[in-house]
Amino acid sequence: MVAVYTSAQSVASTEWIVCLDKRPAERSGEDVDIILARLKVVKAFEKFHPNLLQQICLCGFYEYLEKGITLYRQGDIGTSWYAVLSGSLDVKVSETANYQDAVTICTLGIGTAFGESILDNTPRHATIVSRENSELLRIEQREFKTLWEKYRQCMAGLLAPPYGVMESGASNDRMPDKDNLSTDPLNFMSKNLNKVPSEKILRGGKVLRNAILARAPHMIRDRKYHLKTYRQCCVGTELVDWLLQQSSCVHSRAHAVGMWQALLEEGILNHVDQELNFQDKYLFYRFLDDEEEDAVLPSEDEKREAEEELQETLLFLSQIGPDAHMRMILSKVPGQRTPEDLEIIYDELLHIKALAHLSNTVKRELAGVLIFESHAKAGTVLFNQGEDGTSWYIIQKGSVNVVIYGKGVVCTLHEGDDFGKLALVNDAPRAASIVLREDNCHFLRVDKEDFNRILRDVEANTVRLKEHDKDVLVLQKSLRPSSHGNVPAHFKYTVMSGTPEKILEHLLETMRLDIHFSDPDPALDDFVLMHCVFMPNSQLCPALLAQYPTQSHSHSLASQGSEQERMDYAVASKRRVLGLALRWANLQAHHLLEDDTALSFLEELYGFVSNDARVLRPLRELLPELEKIIRQYPDDARTSQKKHKVLLRQFSSGEERLAKKHPIRSFDDILLKAYCSDHTYTTIRVPVLATGREVTAAVADKLGSTDELLLISLSSSGEKQILKPNDVSVFQSLGVNGRLFVCTREQLDSLASLPEQEGPSTGSMSSFELMSSKDLAFQMTLYDWELFSCVHEYELVYHTFGRQAYRRSTANLELFLRRFNQVQLWVVTEVSLCGTLSKRVQLLKKFIKIAAHCREFRNLNSFFAIIMGMCNPAVSRLSQTWEKLPSKFKKFYAEFESLLDPSRNHRVYRLTVAKMEPPIIPFMPLLIKDMTFTHEGNKTFVDGLVNFEKMRLIANTIRAVRHCRSQPFNVEASPASKNPQEVRNYVRQLSVIDNQRTLSQLSFRLEPRRT
């Protein structure tokens, strides 16, 4: 089950934990399937045989570690083997018996497996400490040995030597020599050209050649250049043009270049002069089949086969093309990389966790010096323990073992992990040896000289403003080239960190007066979007007023210069404060009503500006804008708006779902149903921001109870979560079919879910099968747009940093995320409740059509929800149903599924979105993931200063949301429909089963497990 994580994890995302917590003997077939669905996405198990994975599901246990917990110490005798499911752990090694001397040699990320020393009872080689909250899969020694004996050949690829696979002939007692080193990128690519291409890519090249000869035979012909004839060639630019015309899965010219590069690397396409990089230029390339002089043209049957296989081939190449393009760019000598190349590398670096803590400036510098390094054989030693540190490595593909003399393999590192930086930073010998654990590993390498130069350059271009010998503002100086030939380049100063007050002062001082407050200004927008994290309104408003020159202290602002110069300086300062205040108020919108400080500030500022505007023309132009905002919220209007508008229970089915959605505001009231253990309920009216304690008190008051009551979120599967008394907006913790319960502690164990939480017992296919797929997609898009439009940008900030810490509601965002889960579950529910095979096939076709129309309407949120619903194990396992699906629909589904490809940080999805024009409803879970990645990888405060670089990165993601909403959704574009109201009502009241166990059971009834 792929589910969005909201403030509390959804039932579907935690049920596998409940299953793993059971004793192995008590686990049912459904339990195993639920665990299996979770483990299939773990990198460590990707290559495991299904039978082995099922055995792991039967004997594995779930283990959760909070940050800073020691799992085991160096020298302990091991009792279990582990695999990392989420989070990360540090590997610490000590040369002495004293744990305090331990040095962190590497970090284990998601998908890493460790602890195989239990096979021969040798002591642990290192101490393992959780770096962050982490989830592990644990297998006890006896079961692990049993699995090892039965599946030794399969597991050898996962385990580190001496248990796993080493290079043939390599000794376990001696490290192999560095004989496979390929630091020369041209050497790597020429090696690739000499190897035998895989059957799939060989077939792909043949399909493309035959398709070109069928559709555009003139592209392959003899060419003359400089009096020389080149036989049966294509031109690079024509090949790129042709690919772009064939399929929507080819997103750009660069993408097409990567696809041809993949064929060139395998020797299926060759440059006539054996150049190793494909170029979008007037250069000649020849297919492998045309190398021989008597090359045979394809028959009509072969052309027809090529036509049938073309889209599948293009889809395959579109998936491997970006990696080939990246390899091609990285294989260039750093000095030969174009600005476009550097931008592509930089974009790649933004999403590598090992680099998350570095500033964007450093990442841009790294893009210019990174070197591609590859090694062909497992067992190759990258460097030995004790050697001088000369390079820092990031694993781009493959995995390596970390080996310490006398201790053996202490851990394994995978794609995205880094190593070797510690020796560079400390100028110390290598603390361990690094050995390849599989063939064909690729690395990004930064050499020591470049590493040190970047650090020196960054420090040299860092400007530090100090007060009382302490840094209060840190700026990064960079040269900004001029866009006009006759204007010299000038330096730009970017805020990296500082105290809130100094950051504000700097932004005001450097603010351009020729930009309107409604126009984009990245630096100011970053501040206005993110100030709530480090400078709340109660601090910002007085600070802004203090920056507005009044008569009493304007003379002190600029004591030097003529009277006119002092006047000009004061006017400019006033305009800057007013401009920033208007930009801030414009973003705040209805949040102004939630904060008396904000409105009081605007009124006070209005008083100052209206007085000054009588004599200062520049202020007179902006005064109406401020007046307009003030008039929106006069005293009587504030009172009437704060007369709490009752919101019917937002998270249940009912008539309120049919109404147009309006933003939920923090000062609104909400009606909540609170159930008792006997399934009776009481309805209470509480503020949206009510805490768990206030909700419990309101229920107790209405019931006349004097008992100490607990507030419980109860899922349809019976999972209970005790809500904390101080948590705000507790209703946001409910799952799709979740309910709020109150009970005494003694009644907690006996709490049972309501029958209505189980969801429907029959599908609704009869209701929607006659509805047009396009109508359904449009009405879904209309509803999603309403929900998306209600989400305030500040909610994204509060969700990322933790709404409880700011006592703020993110109800609109939670509703939007909940809708994603609901649509996903709707797909699974309808298929699981459809008992007839032919009807299920029709359902799959219907959902694929709806998904296609959602993409057409640029509703990527519902598009992905539908596709992920079809990927759910309860649906994907229905092999008889999928076999009956027509091949045309299978191809559509394969293309849609390719957009879910997570490789290169969802590059395919990002390329797709980049081609779209707003309005767009984005795939919100990915945006949430981007912000969480940045938040967790960077400290909010560094040395007591606000890390403004982090604020800038998160603000960039929020600006992507702003871009999606920069154009209104055209409600009038509704397709012609006989029953629009019926369709509208249906999509707004989807009834679903949210219990993965129930869905799995229904699935097995439809198509029992094959023996």
N, C-alpha and C positions, 0 to 999 in steps of 0.2 A: 504493500500500500504506500503510495507516494502521497504524503500529506503535508500541508503547510503547518509550520509550528507557530502557534499563536502564544498568548501569554502563558497558557498552560498547554502542555502537549496534548494533542488530540488522542482519542482512544486508539485509533488505528496505529499511531506511531509508538504507543507504549505497550500494546497487547503482547508483542513478541517478548517483552521483558517478563511479563507475567508468566508466559509459557516457559521461558528459560528458568524461572524461579521454581518451577515444579520439580519434584523428583523425577529422574529419567523414566522410572517405571510407570509413572502416572501420566506421562505425555501421550496424548491421542494423536491420530493421524492429522487432525486439523491443527493441533499445536505445532507439529513438525512443519506443516506447510506455512504457517504464520512465521515461524523462525526462519525457514528456508527463504521466504520472500525478502527478509531483512539481510540475510547473509550473502545472498546472490550479488548484492551491490558492493560488497566489501572486496577491495583490491586483492587482499591476501588469498581469497578463495576463487578468484576468477577462473583459474585453470583446473580447479578440482573437478573430478568426475562426479556426476550427480549422486551416485551411490555413496561416495565418501562424504559428500556434503550432508546427505541425509543422516549418516551415522553421527556426524558432528552435532547436528540438530538434536539428536537423541541423547547425547552424553555431555554436551557443553553446558556451562553455567554463566550467568550474567554477573558481572562485577562492576561496581561503580566506585570511582575514586574521586574525592574532592581534591582541589589544588593543594600541592605540597605534601601529599601522603606518600610514604615510602612503601612500595609494594614488597620488595625484599632487598636484603643487603648483600654486598659482595662477601663471598665466603659461606653464605647460607647453603644448606642442602635443599635443592628444589623439590617441590611437590606438585607443581602444575606448569602447564604450557599456556601461553596467552596470545591473543590477537587483538590489536587495537581497533575498536569500532568507531570511536569518536574521541576527540581531544588529542593530547600528546604527552609523552613522558620523556624525562631527561635520563641519559645513561651516564652514571658517574663512576669513575675508576680511581682507586687510590693505590699508589706504589707501596704504601705502608699499611699497617693494620688500623690506622686511625682514620675514621670516617671523615673527620674534619679536613683531611688533606685531599679528599676526593675532587677530581677535576671532571667537569662535564665535557664528554668527548663528542656527543651527538644527541640528537633528539629523535625519538620514534614517533612517526605520524600515523594517520589513519591508514589501515591496511597492513601495518607492520606486524610480523609474528616474531615471538622471542620465547626463550625458556626451554629450548630443546635439550639442554644439558641433563634433563630428567631421564633421558634415555639410558645414560650410564652412571647416574648418581654422582656426577662430578659437582664440586661446589659452584655456586653462581660466580660468574666472572666479573660482575659489575653490580652496582646498586641502581635500582630503578625508582625514580621519584616522579610523581605526576606533576607536569608543568602547568596543567589547567584541569578543570573538571573533565574526567575521562571515563569512557565506557569500554570495558574489556569483555572478550569471550574467554572463558577459562575452561581448560580440560585437565582433569586430574591425571596423575602419572599412570595409573593402571590402565585407564581407558586410552590414554595417548599411546602407550606401548602397544596395546592391542591394535589400534588403528595403524600404527607404524608397521607392524608385522604383516597386516593384511593388505595395506595400500602403499607399501614402501616405494614402489616405482613412481606412483602418482605424487607422493608427498615429498620426494627428494628434490623436486623443483622448487618447493617452498622453503625447506629447511636449509640452514647454512651448513657448509662443510664443517666437520668431517662427515656429517650425516647426509648432506645434500649432494648435488651434482658439482663436481670439480672438473676442470679441463682434463681431458684424457692425458694420462701420463704424468700429471702433476702430483708431486708428493705432498702429503699433509704436513710433513715435518719441515719443509723448506718452501719459501715463497717462490712462485714462478718469476722469471725475469720479465722486464718491461719490453717484451718483444712484439707486442701487438699494438703499440702506441701509434695513434693516427692523429697527431696534432695538425698535420697539413690537411686542410679541408679538401684540396684538390685530390690528394692521395685517397682520402675516404671515398670521394665520389667516383674516382676512377675504379676503385675496388668494387664499388657497387655496380658499375657498368659491366664488369667482367663476370659477375655472378649470374647464375641461372635465375631468370625471373619466375615469380610464383605463377601457378597455373591460372589463378583468377585475374591477375593483372595482364598476363599474356593474352588471355581471352578478351579482356577489356580493350587492349590495343587493336586486336583483330576486328572487334565489333566496330570501333571508331573508324578504322580504315575502310571497312566495307560499307559503313553508313555514309561516309564522305563520297565514296565512289558511286553510291546509289543516289545520293541527294545533290551532290555538287562535284561531279567527276572532274571538272576543270581545275579544281584545287590541286590535284596530284598530276603533275605533268613535268616534262623536261623544261629546265629554266636556263637562260643564258645570262652570264654576268661576267663582265670584263673579258669578253671573248672566250670564256670557258663555259661549257655546257654541263649542267648538273642534272642528272637523270632522275625522273620520277620524284620530284620534290614538292613540299608544301612551304608556304611562307608563314613565319611566326605570327604576324599580325592577322593573317587570314584565318589561321587555326583558332586564335583567340576570338575573333569575330564569330566564327562558326559555332563555337561552344556556347557563346552567350545567346545565340539565336535558338538553341535546341531545347533549353530547359530553364525553368525558374530556379532550380537548385544551384545554378551558377550565378553567384551574387555580384561579381565585379570582374574587371579585367585581371586584377591581381589574383583573384580566385582561379580564373581560367589558366593563368600562367602556372600556378601551383599544380593544377591537374595535369598539364602537359609535362611539367617538371617531374612528376611522379613516374610518368612513362619513360622520360629520358633517363632518370636514375636507374631504371631497370633495363635499359638498353632496347626498349621496344620502339622508341623514337630516338633518332640520332641526328645531331648536327652534322652537316656535311664535312666540316673541318674538325669534328670531334670535340667541340667546346662543350663544357659540362653544365652550363646554365642555360635554361630556356629563356629566350628574350622576346618580348612583344615588339619585335622590329622586323625589318625586311631582311630576314636571315632565312637560310634554307634548312629544312629538316626533312628527314626521310624515315618512313616506317620500316621496321625490321623486315617485313614481308617484301619490301621493294628493294632490298639491298642487292639481291641477285639480279643479274641482267635479264633473265628469262622469267621474271616474276609473273605469276598467274593471276589474272583478274578474277574477282569473285563471281560465282555462278548466280543465277537468279534466286535459287534457293538460299544461298549464303547471304545475299542481300536482304532477302525477306527475314531471315533469322536475325540479321543485324538490326533491322528495323524493330523487331519484337524485343530485342535485348537492350536497345540503345538507352532507354530511360533508366533501367536498372544499373547499367554500366556507368552512366553519368552520375547517378546517385552515389555509387561506390567511389568513383574518382573525386567527387566533391567532398567526400569525407576525409580522404587521405591527402587531398591537394594542399590544404593549409599547412600541414606538417612539412610536406615537400618544399613548399614555398619558404617556410621559415628556415629549413636546412640550407636552402640555396642562398638566402640572404646571409645567414651566419657563416657560410663557407667563404664569403668574400673577405678579402683583407680589409680590416677596419677602415682604412683610409679610402677605400673604394665604395663604401656604402653611401647610397643616396639619402637625401632627407626623408623620402618615402620609406626607405628601408629602415632607417633609424626610428621612425614613428611606429612601424610594425613591431620592431623589437621592443620598444618602450611599452607599447600596449600589452605585449606578452609579459613583461616584467611586472606590470601593475598587479597581476593576478597570481604571482608566485609568493606563497606564504613566507618563504625564507627571507624575502625582501620587503615584507609588509612594513617593517619598522623604519625603512630608509625613506628619506625625503624624495620627492619627485625630481628634484635637481640631481641628486645622486643617481637615481634610476636613469635619467636621461644621459648622464655621463657614462654609466655602465653600458648603455645601448651602443655606444661608440667604441667600446674596447672589448666587449665579450668575444671570446674565441670559441668556435665549435670544436669539440674534441670527441672522437669516437674510438671504441675498442671493439674488436671483432670477437674475441674469445673469452668465455668464462674462465676464471682463474688468473687473469691478467692482474698484475699488481700496479695500482695507480701510483702509490708511494708507500714507503716503508716507515715504520715507527723509528723515530730517532733522526730522520732526515730533516734538513732545513725546510721550512715551509716556503714554497715558491709560488703557490697558486691556491685560489679558493674555487671550489666546484659546486655547481648546482646540477642535480640529476634531471635530465630532460626526458630520458627514456631508459628503462631497465632498473637494475638494483645492484647494490654493493654490500659486501660484508665488512664490518669493522672488526679488525683482529688485533689483539694485544699479545705480545710474546709471553708465554707461560700461562696465559688464560684462554687462548683460543678465540673463537668468534663470540663477541659480546652482544652484537645486534646486527640487524640488517636495515639499510636505508633504501627508500624507494623514490619514484618519480616525485619531483617537487622538493625533496629534502636537500640540504646543503651540508658540506663538510669542508674542513681545511682552513676556515677563517680564523680560528683561535690561534693557530701558529703564526699567522700573518700579523694579527693584532698585537700579540704578546712578543713577537719576534723570538719564538721558542721552537724547539724541535717538535716534530710530529708526535702526538701522543698515542697514535695507533697506526696500523697499516690498513690500507683500503684495497680490497680484492673484489674484482667483478664476480658476481654470483650467477650471471647469465650471459649469453652471447649478445653481441650487437647492442652495446650500451652507448648512449649519447649523453654528453655533458656540455654545460656552458661553463667556461673557465675564465676567471679573472686573474691575471698574473700580478705578482707582488708589486712590481714597478708601477703598473697602472692603478692598482688598488691604493697604494700610498700617494700617488699623484692626485687621484680624485679626492682623497681625504685632505691633502694639502690645499688643493684648489678650493674645495668647499670652505675650509677654514679661512683661506686668504680672502675669499669673497663674502665672508660672514662679518657683518657689522653689528657690534654689541653696544647697546646704550646702557650705561651703569648709573645707579644711584646708591650712595653709601656703600660702594664697592660690591654691589650685587647687580647682576643682569636684570634689567626690567623690560628690555625689548631686543629681540634678535632678528636681524634682517638679512636676507640673501641678496647679494648684488649680482645682477646679470646684465649682459649687453643686449639691448633691444635694437635690432636693425631697423633702419628707417624705411618706411614704405614709399618715400619720395626720394628720388635720386639727389636732389639738391639740399636735402636736410640731413645733417650728420647723425650717425647712430648715437644713442644715449643710454645711460645706465638706468635699469629698473630695479627698485628695491621691493622685495616680496617679504611679507611678514612670515616668519617661521614660528616664533613663540614670543610670549610677553605677558605682562600683567594685563588684565582686562582694560584698565584705564589707559595704559600706554598704547595698546593696540587701537583703542578708540581714537586717541589723540592723533596717532600716525595716519589713520584712515581719513580723518577729517582734514589733516594738513595736506594730504596728497590727493584729495578728492577733486575731480575735474568739475568745473562749473558749467561746462558747455554740454553736459549730458543731463537729460531730463530724468527725474526720479523714477519714472516708469520704464525707462530704457535699461537694458542689461548693463551692469557694471560688476564683473566677477568678484573683485575684492570686497566691495560693499555688500553684494548679495551674500557672499560667504558669511560675513559678520551678522547681517540681519537674520539669516536663516539659523545660525548656530549659536547666537549669543545666549539663548536660554540655558545652554549647557554650563557656561562659565560666568555669565553676567546677567542675572535675571532682571526683569523690568524694575524691581525695587532698587536695583543698583544702577541700571542703565539710564533710567529717566533723570535722576538727579545729576548724573555725570554729564548727560547731554545739555541740561540746563546750565551747568557750570561752564560749559564751553561756549555758551551764547553770550557775547559781549553786551553787557548792560552799561548804562551811563556811569554806574558807580565804579566799575573796574575796567572800562575799555581803555583808559589811558595807560594801564599797566601792561596791556597786551603787546603794544608796539611803542616802546618809549623812544625809539630812534626814528629818524626820517621826518619829512615835512608833515604838516597837518593834513594835507591831501592824501599823502601816503598812509598815514595812520587811519584816516577815514576809509580809504580803499581796503585796507587790511581788515578793519572791523566789519565792513559790509560783506566782504568775502567770507569771513568767519561766520557771520549770521546766516548767509545763504547756504553754507555747507551744513551747519547744524539743522537748518530747516529742511534741506534736501534729504539728509539722512533720516530725519524724523518722518518725513512724508513716505520715504521708501519703506521704513519700518512699519508705519501705520497701515500702509497699503497691504502689506503681507499679513499683519495681525488680523484684519477683518473682524469677524464676530468675537475673536479672542479678546478684543478691547473691552467687551462687556464683562469679561470674567475678571478683570483686574482694575480696581478703582485707581490704583497708582498710575496706570497708563492713561486713563481719561483725564485725570487731574493734571498730569504732565502736559497733555495736548492743550488743555484749556489755558494753563499758565503760559505755555509757549505762544499760544494764539494772542494772549494779552500783550506780550512783548512785541510780537511781530506786527500786530495791528497798530501799535503806537509808532514803531519805527517806519512802517510803510507810508505814513503820511509824508515823510520827507525823503525816503529812500525808494526810488523807482524800482530797482531790481527786486526788492522784497514785495512790492505791490503786485508783481506778476504772479508770485507764488501764494499770496495770501488767500485767494479764492479756493485753492485746492485744500488748504488746511481748514478753512471755514466749512467747506463741503463735508469733510470728515466729522468735524465737531457737530454739525447739524444733524448728521445721521443718528447721533446718540445724545439728544437733549435729556435733561434730568427726568422729565415725565416719561419719555420713550424708554429710558433705561429701566424705570420701575415697571412699566407695562410689559417690556420684553422679559424681564426677570420674574414676572408672574408665571411660574413654571408651567410650560406647555407639557401636558402629560403625553408621554410616548407609550403607546401600547407595547406589550412585551415584544421587543425587537427580534428575539432569537427563537420564536416559535411560529408555527404556521398560523394563519389567521387572516382576517380581512385587511389588517394593516399592511400586509405585504403587497396588496394590490395598489395602494396609494403611491404617488410619486415620492421618492425619497428626498428628505431634507436633512441637512447635517444635524447630528446629535451634538448639542452644546453642553458644556460642563455644568451650566446652571439649570438645565432641564431636569424634569422629574421623570421617573420611569416606574411603570407598574410591574411588579415582580410577583410570580407565584412561588411560594415557599411551601414545600411538601413536608409532611410529617411521616414518621415510620409506618403509620397505618394507611398511607397514601391519601389521606385527606390533605387539603391545602388551604392556605390563607393568602389573600392578595394584599400586598403592601405597596404604598407609594413612597418612594425614597428618591433623593437626588441622584443623578448619574454618578457623582463622585462619592457616594456613600461608602463608608468603609465596612468591612465585614462585621465589626463590632456594632455599627449603627444599624445594619440590616438585621442582625440577630436581636438587638434591643427592640426594634420595631415589631418583629415577629412575636417576641416574648410578650410585649405590651398588648398586642392584638389578641394573643391566645390567653392572656392572663396568667402566664406561666412564671414561676419564680425559680425554676430549675436553671442550672448553668447549661446553656445550649451551645452546640457546635454547629457551624455552617459548613455544609458539605456540597461539593460538586460531584454528582453521581452520574456515571456514564451508562449507556445502554448495556454494556457488558458487566455492569456491577462494580466497576472500578471506582474507588472512593478517593477524593482528595479533600483534606481538611483545609478550608480557606483561612488565611491568617487574619486576625482581628484588625490589623492596621492596613491591610490591602484595600486600595480604592477600586471602584467600579468592578466589584466582584463578579457581576453577571458576565463579564468578558471571559471568564475562565471556563465557561460551559462549552462542551463539544457540540457538534451539529444536533444531536438528539439528547444532549445533556440536560439535567434538571438540578435546581437548587433544593436541598433538603436541610431541615433543622432537626436535631435530635440530641438527646443526652449522650454522654460517653458510653453509658451502659447499652444504649440502643444501637450503637454504631455497627457492630458486627451483624446485626439482624436486618440492616437496611437492604432493601431489594429494589431494583429498578421498576418503573411503571410499565405496564403492558404497552402503552402508547409509545414508549421509547424504542421498542423493538422495530418500529418502522412498518411498512406495508407487507402484507402477506401475498398480494397479487400485484403483478406489474401493471403499468398504465399504458402499455403499448397500444391498446385499443383506442385510447384517447388521442395519442399524438401520431399514430402511423399515417393517418389521412391528412395531417397538417403538412404543409409544404416545409421542406428542410430549410429553405431560404427564409421563410417566415419565422420559423423557430430560431434560427441563427440571428435574425435581425432583432427579434424581441429579447433574446438573451443579451445581445449587445446593448440594446437600449437600457435594460435593467442594470447591466454591469457598468455602463457609463454613468448612470445615476449614482450608483454606489461609489464609483471611482471619483466622481466629481465632489462627493461629500468629504473625501479624505483631505484634511488640511496638511500642509507640508510639515508643520510642527509635529504632527502625529508620528511621522516617520522618524523624526529626531527622538521623541520620547520612547518610541518602540525600540529603537536601537540602543539607547542608553539606559532604558529601564523606566517605565512610566511610574512605578511605585516610588522611585527616588525623587520624582518631581511632583508627585501627587496630582498627576494629570490623567485624563481619560484618552484612550486611543480607540474609542468605540467604533468610529467610522472605518478606521483601518481594519479593525478586527472583523467587522461585518463583511468587508470586501474580501479579506482572506478566507473567511468562513464560506463565502460564496464559491470560491475555488474548490474547497473541499466538498461542498454540497454537489456541484456539477460533476466532479469526479466520481463521487459515490452514486449519483443518479445513474451514470452509465453502468457501473458494476451492478447496482440493484436491479435495473431493468433486464440486463442479460441473465443474471442469476435467477430471476423469477420467471423466465421464459422457458416453459417446459417442452416446446416443440422445436426440433432442430431447424426446420426450414424457417420458422419465425425468428429464431436466433440469428440466422444468417441475414435475414432482412433487417434485423436490429443493427447488426454490425455495419451493414451498408448505410443505414439511416444515419448512424453516428458519424461515419466517415464523411458523408455528405454535409451534415451539420457543421463538422469541424472545418471542412473546406470553405463553407460560406462564412464561418466566423473569421477565418484568415482573410477572406475577401473583404470583410467589414473591418479588418485590422483589430479584431478582438482577440488578442493573443492569450489573454487570461483564460477565457473559456475554451479556446482552441487547445491549449495545453492541458486543461482539466479533462477534456474529452479524451485526448490521446493517452494521458496518464491513466484514466479510468480503464481504457482498453488494455493497458499494460499491467493492470492489477492481476495478481496470480489467479484470482477466481475467474477471470475472463481469459487470460492468456493461455491457461492450461487446457481450455476446451478445444482440443486438437480436431475433433470431428467437425466442430462448427467452423473453425478456421479453414479446414480443408475444403469445405463447400463454398467458401467465399470466392467469387470470380476473380481471376488474375488481375483485372483492371483495378479492382478495389484493393487488392493486396499491394499493388504498386503504389497507389495513392497513400495507403497506410505506411508503407516503408519510407516514402518520401517525408511524410509528416513526422514519423518516428525519428528520422534523421535530424530533425530540428531540435530534438531533445538531447542530442549528443553532447555530453558534458565536457568532452575533451577540449583542451586549450581554453578552459573557462567559458564553455558554451559559445565558442567562436561562431558556429553556424547560426545560432539564434541571433547573436549580436549583428552579424552581417545582414541578416534578414531585416531586422528592425532599422538598421542604418539606411536601407533603401526605401523605407516607408515615410510618408508624409503624415503629419497629424491631421485629425485626431487619431490617437492610438490608445488602445487599452493594453498596457504592457503586461508581461508575465511577472506579476508582483512578487512572488516568492524569490525570484532571482535577484530583483532589486534589493529585497530585504537581506538576502545572502551577501550581496556586495557590501552593503553598509555594515553588516555584522562582521564580515571579514576585516574591513578597515578598522572597526572599533576594537576588535579583540587583538588585532596585530599591532596596535599603536597605543601608547599611553596618552591619556587625556591631559595630564600635567607632567612636564619634564623639568626637574630641578625647581619645582614650585611655580613654573610659568605655564600658561595655557599653550598646549601644542596646537598651534593654529594650522599647521600643515595637515594634521588629522582632520580638523574642521573643514578644511578646503576639500579634502578627498570625499568626505561624506556629503558635503554640499553639492559636489559635482554629480553624484548619483541622484540627489533630490532634484537637481536641475533637469535631469533626464525625465523625471515625472512631470515637471513643469512644461517641458517641450511637448510631451505627449498630449497635454491639455491646452496647448497654445492656440488650437483652432476648435471651434464648437462642433459638437456632433450634430449632423443634419437629421433631425427627427423626421423631416418631411420626405426623406429618401426611402421611406418604407416601401417594400415591394407590394405590388397589387395583391390583395388577399381577400378571400371571401369571409373569413372569420378572425380578424385581427384581435378582437377582444378576447376570444376564446384562447387563442395562442398566448396572448399576453398574460392572462390569468394562469395558464398552465405553467409557463416558465418561472413565474414568481412564487409558485407554491409547490415546488418539487418535494416529493415525499421519498425519503431514502432510508436504507439500512446502513448504520455507521459502525456495525460490529463486524470486524473482519472474520471472526470465527464463524458467525452465522452465514456470511457470504461464502466462505470456503465450504461449509457444509452443504449449502444449496448447490454450489458448483459440482461437488462430488455426486450429488443425487442426479444431476443432469447427465454427467459423464463420469461414471465410477473410475477409480484408478485402475490403469491397465497393469496386469501382473507381468 
